Amino acid sequence: MKLYTSDRKFYTKTLKYAIPITLQCLITTGVNMTDNIMVGTLGENALSAVSLANQFINIFVFASMGLGQGASILATRFWGMQDKDALKKTISIVLRYGLLIAALFTAATICFPTAIMRMYIDDAQVIEEGVRYFGFSAYCYIFWALSLIASNILRSVGKVNIPLYTSILAFFANVGLNYIFIFGKLGLPAMGVEGAALGTLLSRVLETGIIFGYMVLVDKSIHYRLRDIFLHSKHLNREFFVVALPVMVSDTLQGFGNNVIAMITGQIGAQFVAAYSITTVVQQMSSVLTQGIAQSSSIVVGHTLGSGDTDRAKEEANAFLGLGIVVGIVAGGIILAVSGPIISCYNITDSTKQLAQQLMYAIAFIVFFRSVNSILTKGVLRGGGDTRFLMVADIIFLWITSVPLGYVAGVVLMAPAFLVYCALKMDEILKCVLCVYRLRSQKWIKKISVE
């Protein structure tokens, strides 16, 4: 099993897609980290409230990402075939489902904000801050759905720079608006956590207006227009359910899993929640290159399979596994190097800092397995259409291993933070081993039918 390829064009094409995607992920992480630091200056209750409220919002984000990436699997194949009619129908299907899910989450957040917060923690002050944060965040869902779907579709056809440029603009807008609204600058009243939510909402509106507007008004390669949302797509609806729906289920379950983990951390205590929220940003930062390579691998392998060259796709898949190993080792070193300076940026107690540092060590260990796992599950195997296998693996390892082990370690045994985190992320290790075996079996390449 050769973990590299002598084809230089492969690495050139991978970097062409991976670098803009990585930069976009880095920008998104930078926004989250900056928001966390600004909210952290308001105290541990505000930091915990925003962190837990975002856990619920992230269920929707994961579902929308799953929809977008599931549609991307079909889109990359159809782009490789140069079947633009099927590509347009795929976009229409994913938009319909995306808007439906956004409407459901909007209604739930507006009607039941207190009940949602109580799922995570039984602390009146934290719940009150979370409800205030939901006041503006409830209206973000539709804009998240449209921007995530448009980003995935544009990447599928090789237009990775448009989402990047949009994210850069949204980054400056988000940071600037949050600073103004949270702390009450330019003569405005200080809004605290409500200001963080309002700044995020306005930046999402800007981001969606640009990227979705580009796809439906400017782009000429796909030439998708709003009227195309009514395209008849009966057969592709069935294909979407076979290939793309398992991706949405997997990602949504991951979002639910993260919420269960948040509930477990909430039962451990607000101090642990604050420490964990700091490490969440570091996890995102350390995995941005992995995300870039994972998404680019799905695009590269999908295009190759769409062109009909199966042998080349297998060679590319093995090379991506090699990249995952290298990136995992580098990411672990980065975490160890930056953990101390990042923790020192937060206005938290010494005991919370110690908890955060223990979690950083655990993340540096787990990130190797996450790197290999992500590139295979979110990239290569998805690009091959092996989505039902991945859905089953996600269900088994997350809900049968990680969640029970994490609860026992954190709540029952009250184990050290390092062991608690490793228990919560045991699925990363197990899926890594399984997916390498799946790759070697060569059963991951599935046929996608147009008719």
C-alpha positions as a LaTeX table, in Angstrom:
\begin{tabular}{lrrr}
\hline
Residue & $x$ (\AA) & $y$ (\AA) & $z$ (\AA) \\
\hline
Met1 & 0.00 & 0.00 & 0.00 \\
Lys2 & 2.00 & 2.99 & $-1.31$ \\
Leu3 & 1.19 & 6.12 & 0.71 \\
Tyr4 & 2.35 & 8.54 & $-1.95$ \\
Thr5 & 2.15 & 9.05 & $-5.69$ \\
Ser6 & 4.76 & 10.05 & $-8.23$ \\
Asp7 & 2.17 & 12.12 & $-10.11$ \\
Arg8 & 3.06 & 15.72 & $-9.29$ \\
Lys9 & $-0.20$ & 16.94 & $-10.82$ \\
Phe10 & $-2.03$ & 15.18 & $-8.00$ \\
Tyr11 & $-0.29$ & 17.24 & $-5.33$ \\
Thr12 & $-0.66$ & 20.42 & $-7.38$ \\
Lys13 & $-4.39$ & 19.87 & $-7.77$ \\
Thr14 & $-4.76$ & 18.95 & $-4.09$ \\
Leu15 & $-2.98$ & 22.12 & $-2.98$ \\
Lys16 & $-5.03$ & 24.18 & $-5.42$ \\
Tyr17 & $-8.18$ & 23.12 & $-3.57$ \\
Ala18 & $-6.78$ & 22.52 & $-0.07$ \\
Ile19 & $-5.07$ & 25.89 & 0.48 \\
Pro20 & $-8.17$ & 28.10 & $-0.06$ \\
Ile21 & $-10.36$ & 25.68 & 1.92 \\
Thr22 & $-7.80$ & 25.57 & 4.73 \\
Leu23 & $-7.56$ & 29.34 & 4.81 \\
Gln24 & $-11.34$ & 29.60 & 4.94 \\
Cys25 & $-11.46$ & 27.12 & 7.85 \\
Leu26 & $-8.68$ & 29.08 & 9.57 \\
Ile27 & $-10.64$ & 32.31 & 9.16 \\
Thr28 & $-13.76$ & 30.68 & 10.61 \\
Thr29 & $-11.73$ & 29.39 & 13.54 \\
Gly30 & $-10.20$ & 32.84 & 13.99 \\
Val31 & $-13.67$ & 34.34 & 14.23 \\
Asn32 & $-14.69$ & 31.76 & 16.84 \\
Met33 & $-11.52$ & 32.30 & 18.85 \\
Thr34 & $-11.85$ & 36.09 & 18.75 \\
Asp35 & $-15.51$ & 35.86 & 19.78 \\
Asn36 & $-14.59$ & 33.51 & 22.61 \\
Ile37 & $-11.89$ & 35.86 & 23.87 \\
Met38 & $-14.22$ & 38.88 & 23.75 \\
Val39 & $-17.06$ & 36.99 & 25.44 \\
Gly40 & $-14.55$ & 35.54 & 27.93 \\
Thr41 & $-13.82$ & 39.05 & 29.22 \\
Leu42 & $-17.46$ & 39.16 & 30.39 \\
Gly43 & $-16.79$ & 36.29 & 32.82 \\
Glu44 & $-17.10$ & 32.51 & 33.01 \\
Asn45 & $-20.93$ & 32.54 & 33.07 \\
Ala46 & $-21.10$ & 34.41 & 29.76 \\
Leu47 & $-18.39$ & 32.20 & 28.22 \\
Ser48 & $-20.15$ & 29.01 & 29.35 \\
Ala49 & $-23.56$ & 30.28 & 28.17 \\
Val50 & $-22.39$ & 31.15 & 24.66 \\
Ser51 & $-20.44$ & 27.90 & 24.40 \\
Leu52 & $-23.46$ & 25.79 & 25.38 \\
Ala53 & $-25.92$ & 27.77 & 23.24 \\
Asn54 & $-23.63$ & 27.23 & 20.26 \\
Gln55 & $-23.70$ & 23.49 & 20.93 \\
Phe56 & $-27.40$ & 23.50 & 19.99 \\
Ile57 & $-26.79$ & 25.78 & 17.01 \\
Asn58 & $-24.01$ & 23.43 & 15.90 \\
Ile59 & $-26.55$ & 20.60 & 15.52 \\
Phe60 & $-28.03$ & 22.66 & 12.70 \\
Val61 & $-24.61$ & 23.63 & 11.34 \\
Phe62 & $-23.55$ & 19.98 & 11.21 \\
Ala63 & $-26.83$ & 19.02 & 9.52 \\
Ser64 & $-26.39$ & 21.77 & 6.92 \\
Met65 & $-22.76$ & 20.82 & 6.37 \\
Gly66 & $-23.87$ & 17.22 & 5.92 \\
Leu67 & $-26.47$ & 18.27 & 3.37 \\
Gly68 & $-23.96$ & 20.44 & 1.53 \\
Gln69 & $-21.21$ & 17.83 & 1.54 \\
Gly70 & $-23.65$ & 15.09 & 0.62 \\
Ala71 & $-24.77$ & 17.13 & $-2.35$ \\
Ser72 & $-21.10$ & 17.79 & $-3.09$ \\
Ile73 & $-20.50$ & 14.05 & $-3.59$ \\
Leu74 & $-23.10$ & 14.03 & $-6.36$ \\
Ala75 & $-21.97$ & 17.40 & $-7.70$ \\
Thr76 & $-18.30$ & 16.38 & $-8.09$ \\
Arg77 & $-19.31$ & 13.24 & $-9.98$ \\
Phe78 & $-21.67$ & 15.14 & $-12.28$ \\
Trp79 & $-19.04$ & 17.83 & $-12.83$ \\
Gly80 & $-16.55$ & 15.11 & $-13.78$ \\
Met81 & $-19.15$ & 13.77 & $-16.22$ \\
Gln82 & $-19.97$ & 17.34 & $-17.34$ \\
Asp83 & $-23.67$ & 16.65 & $-16.76$ \\
Lys84 & $-24.84$ & 20.15 & $-15.79$ \\
Asp85 & $-28.53$ & 19.30 & $-15.87$ \\
Ala86 & $-28.06$ & 16.67 & $-13.13$ \\
Leu87 & $-25.87$ & 19.13 & $-11.23$ \\
Lys88 & $-28.61$ & 21.79 & $-11.24$ \\
Lys89 & $-31.18$ & 19.29 & $-10.01$ \\
Thr90 & $-28.84$ & 18.30 & $-7.18$ \\
Ile91 & $-28.58$ & 21.93 & $-6.08$ \\
Ser92 & $-32.37$ & 22.28 & $-6.12$ \\
Ile93 & $-32.84$ & 19.21 & $-3.94$ \\
Val94 & $-30.32$ & 20.31 & $-1.31$ \\
Leu95 & $-31.76$ & 23.85 & $-1.16$ \\
Arg96 & $-35.26$ & 22.51 & $-0.48$ \\
Tyr97 & $-34.08$ & 20.34 & 2.40 \\
Gly98 & $-31.77$ & 23.02 & 3.75 \\
Leu99 & $-34.49$ & 25.67 & 3.96 \\
Leu100 & $-36.89$ & 23.21 & 5.60 \\
Ile101 & $-34.39$ & 22.31 & 8.34 \\
Ala102 & $-33.56$ & 26.01 & 8.88 \\
Ala103 & $-37.24$ & 26.81 & 9.42 \\
Leu104 & $-37.59$ & 24.04 & 12.02 \\
Phe105 & $-34.55$ & 25.17 & 14.02 \\
Thr106 & $-35.64$ & 28.80 & 13.87 \\
Ala107 & $-39.04$ & 27.93 & 15.32 \\
Ala108 & $-37.52$ & 25.75 & 18.07 \\
Thr109 & $-35.01$ & 28.40 & 19.16 \\
Ile110 & $-37.60$ & 31.20 & 19.25 \\
Cys111 & $-40.22$ & 29.15 & 21.12 \\
Phe112 & $-38.10$ & 27.14 & 23.58 \\
Pro113 & $-34.81$ & 28.94 & 24.39 \\
Thr114 & $-34.94$ & 28.26 & 28.15 \\
Ala115 & $-35.74$ & 24.56 & 27.68 \\
Ile116 & $-32.85$ & 24.24 & 25.24 \\
Met117 & $-30.37$ & 25.74 & 27.71 \\
Arg118 & $-31.66$ & 23.50 & 30.51 \\
Met119 & $-30.69$ & 20.46 & 28.44 \\
Tyr120 & $-27.05$ & 21.41 & 28.99 \\
Ile121 & $-26.73$ & 22.90 & 32.46 \\
Asp122 & $-28.73$ & 23.56 & 35.62 \\
Asp123 & $-27.29$ & 26.98 & 36.46 \\
Ala124 & $-29.78$ & 29.86 & 36.46 \\
Gln125 & $-27.23$ & 32.56 & 35.59 \\
Val126 & $-25.74$ & 30.59 & 32.71 \\
Ile127 & $-29.22$ & 29.75 & 31.39 \\
Glu128 & $-30.27$ & 33.41 & 31.52 \\
Glu129 & $-27.21$ & 34.49 & 29.53 \\
Gly130 & $-27.83$ & 31.71 & 27.00 \\
Val131 & $-31.44$ & 32.79 & 26.45 \\
Arg132 & $-30.25$ & 36.35 & 25.78 \\
Tyr133 & $-27.77$ & 35.01 & 23.23 \\
Phe134 & $-30.52$ & 33.05 & 21.47 \\
Gly135 & $-32.51$ & 36.26 & 20.99 \\
Phe136 & $-30.59$ & 37.20 & 17.82 \\
Ser137 & $-28.99$ & 33.82 & 17.02 \\
Ala138 & $-32.41$ & 32.34 & 16.25 \\
Tyr139 & $-32.47$ & 34.23 & 12.96 \\
Cys140 & $-29.06$ & 33.00 & 11.73 \\
Tyr141 & $-30.17$ & 29.55 & 10.55 \\
Ile142 & $-31.49$ & 30.40 & 7.09 \\
Phe143 & $-28.35$ & 32.38 & 6.25 \\
Trp144 & $-26.09$ & 29.60 & 7.52 \\
Ala145 & $-27.95$ & 27.07 & 5.35 \\
Leu146 & $-27.70$ & 29.10 & 2.15 \\
Ser147 & $-24.03$ & 30.04 & 2.61 \\
Leu148 & $-22.90$ & 26.51 & 3.56 \\
Ile149 & $-24.74$ & 24.94 & 0.62 \\
Ala150 & $-23.43$ & 27.52 & $-1.87$ \\
Ser151 & $-19.87$ & 27.11 & $-0.56$ \\
Asn152 & $-19.94$ & 23.33 & $-0.98$ \\
Ile153 & $-21.41$ & 23.49 & $-4.48$ \\
Leu154 & $-18.89$ & 26.07 & $-5.69$ \\
Arg155 & $-16.01$ & 24.01 & $-4.26$ \\
Ser156 & $-17.36$ & 20.94 & $-6.05$ \\
Val157 & $-16.85$ & 22.58 & $-9.42$ \\
Gly158 & $-13.39$ & 23.86 & $-8.49$ \\
Lys159 & $-14.35$ & 27.42 & $-7.49$ \\
Val160 & $-12.69$ & 27.39 & $-4.07$ \\
Asn161 & $-11.56$ & 31.02 & $-4.06$ \\
Ile162 & $-15.04$ & 32.60 & $-3.98$ \\
Pro163 & $-15.92$ & 31.08 & $-0.57$ \\
Leu164 & $-12.45$ & 32.11 & 0.69 \\
Tyr165 & $-12.79$ & 35.77 & $-0.31$ \\
Thr166 & $-16.28$ & 35.88 & 1.17 \\
Ser167 & $-15.02$ & 34.44 & 4.46 \\
Ile168 & $-12.26$ & 37.04 & 4.66 \\
Leu169 & $-14.80$ & 39.83 & 4.35 \\
Ala170 & $-17.17$ & 38.13 & 6.82 \\
Phe171 & $-14.28$ & 37.72 & 9.28 \\
Phe172 & $-13.56$ & 41.44 & 9.49 \\
Ala173 & $-17.28$ & 42.23 & 9.62 \\
Asn174 & $-17.90$ & 39.71 & 12.42 \\
Val175 & $-14.97$ & 40.77 & 14.59 \\
Gly176 & $-15.69$ & 44.47 & 14.11 \\
Leu177 & $-19.43$ & 44.22 & 14.73 \\
Asn178 & $-18.99$ & 41.97 & 17.76 \\
Tyr179 & $-16.50$ & 44.39 & 19.28 \\
Ile180 & $-18.88$ & 47.32 & 18.75 \\
Phe181 & $-21.99$ & 45.56 & 20.07 \\
Ile182 & $-20.45$ & 43.57 & 22.95 \\
Phe183 & $-18.59$ & 46.49 & 24.51 \\
Gly184 & $-20.80$ & 49.38 & 23.35 \\
Lys185 & $-18.53$ & 51.34 & 21.02 \\
Leu186 & $-19.39$ & 54.21 & 18.65 \\
Gly187 & $-21.92$ & 55.54 & 21.15 \\
Leu188 & $-23.97$ & 52.31 & 21.28 \\
Pro189 & $-24.92$ & 50.60 & 24.56 \\
Ala190 & $-22.86$ & 47.59 & 25.71 \\
Met191 & $-24.97$ & 44.52 & 24.88 \\
Gly192 & $-22.78$ & 41.70 & 26.23 \\
Val193 & $-23.70$ & 38.27 & 24.89 \\
Glu194 & $-26.60$ & 39.78 & 22.90 \\
Gly195 & $-24.04$ & 41.91 & 21.07 \\
Ala196 & $-22.06$ & 38.79 & 20.14 \\
Ala197 & $-25.21$ & 37.23 & 18.67 \\
Leu198 & $-26.19$ & 40.39 & 16.77 \\
Gly199 & $-22.71$ & 40.80 & 15.29 \\
Thr200 & $-22.75$ & 37.18 & 14.14 \\
Leu201 & $-26.22$ & 37.57 & 12.59 \\
Leu202 & $-25.27$ & 40.65 & 10.56 \\
Ser203 & $-22.02$ & 39.09 & 9.33 \\
Arg204 & $-23.95$ & 35.97 & 8.26 \\
Val205 & $-26.39$ & 38.12 & 6.28 \\
Leu206 & $-23.44$ & 39.77 & 4.52 \\
Glu207 & $-21.72$ & 36.45 & 3.82 \\
Thr208 & $-24.87$ & 34.84 & 2.44 \\
Gly209 & $-25.69$ & 37.84 & 0.27 \\
Ile210 & $-22.30$ & 37.62 & $-1.42$ \\
Ile211 & $-21.71$ & 33.89 & $-1.86$ \\
Phe212 & $-25.28$ & 32.76 & $-2.55$ \\
Gly213 & $-25.85$ & 35.85 & $-4.66$ \\
Tyr214 & $-22.77$ & 34.96 & $-6.71$ \\
Met215 & $-24.00$ & 31.41 & $-7.32$ \\
Val216 & $-27.50$ & 32.39 & $-8.48$ \\
Leu217 & $-26.81$ & 35.73 & $-10.18$ \\
Val218 & $-23.22$ & 35.77 & $-11.48$ \\
Asp219 & $-21.79$ & 32.27 & $-11.95$ \\
Lys220 & $-21.85$ & 31.05 & $-15.56$ \\
Ser221 & $-20.14$ & 27.66 & $-15.24$ \\
Ile222 & $-23.11$ & 26.02 & $-13.51$ \\
His223 & $-25.56$ & 28.76 & $-14.53$ \\
Tyr224 & $-27.95$ & 27.96 & $-11.68$ \\
Arg225 & $-30.78$ & 30.44 & $-11.17$ \\
Leu226 & $-33.47$ & 30.71 & $-8.49$ \\
Arg227 & $-36.18$ & 29.51 & $-10.86$ \\
Asp228 & $-34.28$ & 26.20 & $-11.12$ \\
Ile229 & $-35.32$ & 25.30 & $-7.56$ \\
Phe230 & $-38.58$ & 24.00 & $-9.10$ \\
Leu231 & $-36.78$ & 21.61 & $-11.48$ \\
His232 & $-38.31$ & 18.11 & $-11.61$ \\
Ser233 & $-35.83$ & 15.69 & $-10.01$ \\
Lys234 & $-37.69$ & 12.50 & $-9.09$ \\
His235 & $-34.86$ & 10.07 & $-9.89$ \\
Leu236 & $-32.12$ & 12.23 & $-8.39$ \\
Asn237 & $-34.23$ & 12.54 & $-5.26$ \\
Arg238 & $-33.84$ & 8.78 & $-4.82$ \\
Glu239 & $-30.10$ & 8.98 & $-5.55$ \\
Phe240 & $-29.80$ & 11.85 & $-3.09$ \\
Phe241 & $-31.35$ & 9.72 & $-0.37$ \\
Val242 & $-29.00$ & 6.82 & $-1.14$ \\
Val243 & $-25.77$ & 8.83 & $-1.32$ \\
Ala244 & $-26.23$ & 12.22 & 0.33 \\
Leu245 & $-28.75$ & 11.54 & 3.11 \\
Pro246 & $-26.36$ & 9.25 & 5.04 \\
Val247 & $-23.83$ & 12.12 & 5.07 \\
Met248 & $-26.41$ & 14.43 & 6.62 \\
Val249 & $-27.36$ & 11.75 & 9.14 \\
Ser250 & $-23.68$ & 11.18 & 10.02 \\
Asp251 & $-22.93$ & 14.86 & 10.45 \\
Thr252 & $-26.17$ & 15.51 & 12.34 \\
Leu253 & $-25.39$ & 12.62 & 14.68 \\
Gln254 & $-21.96$ & 14.14 & 15.18 \\
Gly255 & $-23.67$ & 17.39 & 16.10 \\
Phe256 & $-25.95$ & 15.55 & 18.54 \\
Gly257 & $-22.94$ & 13.69 & 19.88 \\
Asn258 & $-21.17$ & 16.98 & 20.54 \\
Asn259 & $-24.31$ & 18.13 & 22.34 \\
Val260 & $-24.36$ & 15.03 & 24.53 \\
Ile261 & $-20.69$ & 15.63 & 25.27 \\
Ala262 & $-21.59$ & 19.23 & 26.17 \\
Met263 & $-24.29$ & 17.89 & 28.51 \\
Ile264 & $-21.72$ & 15.61 & 30.14 \\
Thr265 & $-19.28$ & 18.49 & 30.57 \\
Gly266 & $-22.13$ & 20.59 & 31.96 \\
Gln267 & $-22.75$ & 17.95 & 34.65 \\
Ile268 & $-19.05$ & 18.02 & 35.56 \\
Gly269 & $-19.37$ & 21.76 & 36.27 \\
Ala270 & $-19.22$ & 25.29 & 34.83 \\
Gln271 & $-15.45$ & 25.40 & 35.40 \\
Phe272 & $-14.91$ & 22.35 & 33.19 \\
Val273 & $-17.29$ & 23.83 & 30.58 \\
Ala274 & $-15.22$ & 27.03 & 30.45 \\
Ala275 & $-11.97$ & 25.04 & 30.07 \\
Tyr276 & $-13.52$ & 22.83 & 27.39 \\
Ser277 & $-14.82$ & 25.85 & 25.44 \\
Ile278 & $-11.26$ & 27.20 & 25.25 \\
Thr279 & $-9.95$ & 23.90 & 23.88 \\
Thr280 & $-12.77$ & 23.71 & 21.34 \\
Val281 & $-11.26$ & 26.67 & 19.52 \\
Val282 & $-7.80$ & 25.08 & 19.65 \\
Gln283 & $-9.20$ & 21.83 & 18.26 \\
Gln284 & $-10.64$ & 23.75 & 15.32 \\
Met285 & $-7.40$ & 25.64 & 14.79 \\
Ser286 & $-5.26$ & 22.49 & 14.82 \\
Ser287 & $-7.52$ & 20.67 & 12.38 \\
Val288 & $-7.94$ & 23.35 & 9.70 \\
Leu289 & $-5.33$ & 21.80 & 7.40 \\
Thr290 & $-6.96$ & 18.40 & 7.91 \\
Gln291 & $-10.32$ & 19.87 & 6.91 \\
Gly292 & $-8.77$ & 21.46 & 3.84 \\
Ile293 & $-7.17$ & 18.21 & 2.70 \\
Ala294 & $-10.30$ & 16.20 & 3.57 \\
Gln295 & $-12.60$ & 18.38 & 1.48 \\
Ser296 & $-10.10$ & 18.63 & $-1.37$ \\
Ser297 & $-9.70$ & 14.82 & $-1.34$ \\
Ser298 & $-13.45$ & 14.42 & $-1.79$ \\
Ile299 & $-13.34$ & 16.80 & $-4.75$ \\
Val300 & $-10.24$ & 15.24 & $-6.37$ \\
Val301 & $-11.41$ & 11.64 & $-5.96$ \\
Gly302 & $-14.96$ & 12.55 & $-7.04$ \\
His303 & $-13.73$ & 14.23 & $-10.23$ \\
Thr304 & $-11.47$ & 11.26 & $-11.01$ \\
Leu305 & $-14.25$ & 8.72 & $-10.50$ \\
Gly306 & $-16.60$ & 10.90 & $-12.54$ \\
Ser307 & $-14.14$ & 10.72 & $-15.43$ \\
Gly308 & $-14.18$ & 6.91 & $-15.14$ \\
Asp309 & $-10.53$ & 6.34 & $-14.04$ \\
Thr310 & $-10.96$ & 3.97 & $-11.07$ \\
Asp311 & $-7.32$ & 2.86 & $-10.84$ \\
Arg312 & $-6.13$ & 6.44 & $-10.57$ \\
Ala313 & $-8.73$ & 7.15 & $-7.87$ \\
Lys314 & $-7.36$ & 4.24 & $-5.78$ \\
Glu315 & $-3.81$ & 5.58 & $-6.08$ \\
Glu316 & $-4.99$ & 9.05 & $-5.06$ \\
Ala317 & $-6.84$ & 7.62 & $-2.06$ \\
Asn318 & $-3.69$ & 5.93 & $-0.72$ \\
Ala319 & $-1.72$ & 9.16 & $-1.17$ \\
Phe320 & $-4.33$ & 11.06 & 0.83 \\
Leu321 & $-3.92$ & 8.54 & 3.66 \\
Gly322 & $-0.19$ & 9.33 & 3.68 \\
Leu323 & $-0.94$ & 13.05 & 3.87 \\
Gly324 & $-3.27$ & 12.41 & 6.80 \\
Ile325 & $-0.52$ & 10.71 & 8.79 \\
Val326 & 1.91 & 13.59 & 8.22 \\
Val327 & $-0.65$ & 16.27 & 9.03 \\
Gly328 & $-1.71$ & 14.49 & 12.24 \\
Ile329 & 1.85 & 14.48 & 13.58 \\
Val330 & 2.37 & 18.16 & 12.72 \\
Ala331 & $-0.98$ & 19.17 & 14.24 \\
Gly332 & $-0.11$ & 17.52 & 17.56 \\
Gly333 & 3.11 & 19.53 & 17.73 \\
Ile334 & 1.26 & 22.77 & 16.96 \\
Ile335 & $-1.18$ & 22.19 & 19.83 \\
Leu336 & 1.60 & 21.65 & 22.34 \\
Ala337 & 3.36 & 24.80 & 21.12 \\
Val338 & 0.40 & 27.21 & 21.23 \\
Ser339 & $-1.68$ & 25.87 & 24.12 \\
Gly340 & 0.04 & 27.91 & 26.84 \\
Pro341 & $-0.15$ & 31.32 & 25.12 \\
Ile342 & $-3.79$ & 30.77 & 24.12 \\
Ile343 & $-4.93$ & 29.79 & 27.62 \\
Ser344 & $-3.22$ & 32.88 & 29.05 \\
Cys345 & $-5.46$ & 35.11 & 26.86 \\
Tyr346 & $-8.56$ & 34.18 & 28.89 \\
Asn347 & $-9.78$ & 35.85 & 32.08 \\
Ile348 & $-10.25$ & 32.60 & 34.03 \\
Thr349 & $-9.17$ & 31.19 & 37.41 \\
Asp350 & $-5.93$ & 29.23 & 37.90 \\
Ser351 & $-7.80$ & 25.96 & 38.45 \\
Thr352 & $-9.67$ & 26.43 & 35.15 \\
Lys353 & $-6.34$ & 27.10 & 33.42 \\
Gln354 & $-4.98$ & 23.82 & 34.80 \\
Leu355 & $-8.01$ & 21.93 & 33.50 \\
Ala356 & $-7.59$ & 23.57 & 30.08 \\
Gln357 & $-3.92$ & 22.57 & 29.95 \\
Gln358 & $-4.74$ & 18.93 & 30.72 \\
Leu359 & $-7.29$ & 18.97 & 27.93 \\
Met360 & $-4.70$ & 20.43 & 25.55 \\
Tyr361 & $-2.38$ & 17.46 & 26.16 \\
Ala362 & $-5.23$ & 15.07 & 25.43 \\
Ile363 & $-6.10$ & 16.89 & 22.21 \\
Ala364 & $-2.48$ & 16.71 & 21.05 \\
Phe365 & $-2.69$ & 12.91 & 21.42 \\
Ile366 & $-6.10$ & 12.43 & 19.79 \\
Val367 & $-5.49$ & 14.81 & 16.87 \\
Phe368 & $-3.31$ & 12.25 & 15.04 \\
Phe369 & $-6.19$ & 9.79 & 14.85 \\
Arg370 & $-8.65$ & 12.59 & 14.02 \\
Ser371 & $-6.47$ & 13.70 & 11.11 \\
Val372 & $-6.34$ & 10.28 & 9.45 \\
Asn373 & $-9.97$ & 9.62 & 10.32 \\
Ser374 & $-11.24$ & 12.95 & 8.93 \\
Ile375 & $-9.37$ & 12.69 & 5.62 \\
Leu376 & $-10.80$ & 9.22 & 5.06 \\
Thr377 & $-14.34$ & 9.70 & 6.38 \\
Lys378 & $-14.98$ & 13.30 & 5.33 \\
Gly379 & $-12.96$ & 13.05 & 2.14 \\
Val380 & $-11.81$ & 9.91 & 0.33 \\
Leu381 & $-14.51$ & 7.42 & 1.32 \\
Arg382 & $-17.25$ & 10.02 & 0.93 \\
Gly383 & $-15.87$ & 10.97 & $-2.46$ \\
Gly384 & $-16.17$ & 7.31 & $-3.43$ \\
Gly385 & $-19.85$ & 7.31 & $-2.40$ \\
Asp386 & $-19.36$ & 4.92 & 0.56 \\
Thr387 & $-21.66$ & 6.98 & 2.74 \\
Arg388 & $-23.88$ & 4.27 & 4.25 \\
Phe389 & $-20.86$ & 2.44 & 5.66 \\
Leu390 & $-19.61$ & 5.67 & 7.22 \\
Met391 & $-23.02$ & 6.41 & 8.71 \\
Val392 & $-23.11$ & 3.02 & 10.45 \\
Ala393 & $-19.55$ & 3.49 & 11.72 \\
Asp394 & $-20.45$ & 6.92 & 13.13 \\
Ile395 & $-23.50$ & 5.55 & 14.94 \\
Ile396 & $-21.71$ & 2.57 & 16.45 \\
Phe397 & $-18.52$ & 4.23 & 17.64 \\
Leu398 & $-20.01$ & 7.51 & 18.83 \\
Trp399 & $-23.04$ & 6.25 & 20.69 \\
Ile400 & $-21.82$ & 2.85 & 21.87 \\
Thr401 & $-18.28$ & 3.80 & 22.88 \\
Ser402 & $-17.53$ & 7.53 & 23.22 \\
Val403 & $-20.71$ & 8.75 & 24.91 \\
Pro404 & $-20.94$ & 5.96 & 27.56 \\
Leu405 & $-17.19$ & 6.01 & 28.26 \\
Gly406 & $-17.17$ & 9.80 & 28.52 \\
Tyr407 & $-20.08$ & 9.78 & 30.97 \\
Val408 & $-18.50$ & 7.13 & 33.17 \\
Ala409 & $-15.08$ & 8.82 & 33.15 \\
Gly410 & $-16.34$ & 12.38 & 33.70 \\
Val411 & $-19.47$ & 12.10 & 35.83 \\
Val412 & $-19.24$ & 8.74 & 37.63 \\
Leu413 & $-15.50$ & 8.34 & 38.20 \\
Met414 & $-14.60$ & 12.06 & 38.04 \\
Ala415 & $-11.36$ & 11.07 & 36.32 \\
Pro416 & $-8.62$ & 13.58 & 35.42 \\
Ala417 & $-9.44$ & 15.87 & 32.49 \\
Phe418 & $-6.92$ & 14.10 & 30.21 \\
Leu419 & $-8.66$ & 10.74 & 30.62 \\
Val420 & $-12.13$ & 12.26 & 30.33 \\
Tyr421 & $-11.28$ & 13.82 & 26.96 \\
Cys422 & $-9.69$ & 10.61 & 25.64 \\
Ala423 & $-12.79$ & 8.67 & 26.66 \\
Leu424 & $-15.07$ & 11.20 & 24.94 \\
Lys425 & $-13.03$ & 10.92 & 21.73 \\
Met426 & $-12.49$ & 7.14 & 21.68 \\
Asp427 & $-14.54$ & 6.97 & 18.46 \\
Glu428 & $-11.75$ & 8.85 & 16.63 \\
Ile429 & $-9.27$ & 6.05 & 17.36 \\
Leu430 & $-11.64$ & 3.21 & 16.49 \\
Lys431 & $-12.92$ & 4.80 & 13.27 \\
Cys432 & $-9.35$ & 5.52 & 12.18 \\
Val433 & $-8.48$ & 1.80 & 12.33 \\
Leu434 & $-11.72$ & 0.70 & 10.65 \\
Cys435 & $-11.50$ & 3.22 & 7.81 \\
Val436 & $-7.91$ & 2.28 & 6.94 \\
Tyr437 & $-9.11$ & $-1.32$ & 6.66 \\
Arg438 & $-12.06$ & $-0.20$ & 4.51 \\
Leu439 & $-9.74$ & 1.71 & 2.20 \\
Arg440 & $-7.55$ & $-1.34$ & 1.70 \\
Ser441 & $-10.58$ & $-3.52$ & 0.92 \\
Gln442 & $-11.38$ & $-1.28$ & $-2.11$ \\
Lys443 & $-15.12$ & $-1.67$ & $-1.41$ \\
Trp444 & $-15.55$ & 2.09 & $-0.94$ \\
Ile445 & $-16.03$ & 2.97 & $-4.64$ \\
Lys446 & $-19.74$ & 3.12 & $-5.44$ \\
Lys447 & $-21.50$ & 3.76 & $-8.72$ \\
Ile448 & $-23.73$ & 6.85 & $-8.88$ \\
Ser449 & $-26.55$ & 6.69 & $-11.45$ \\
Val450 & $-27.84$ & 9.69 & $-13.40$ \\
Glu451 & $-30.97$ & 8.02 & $-14.74$ \\
\hline
\end{tabular}
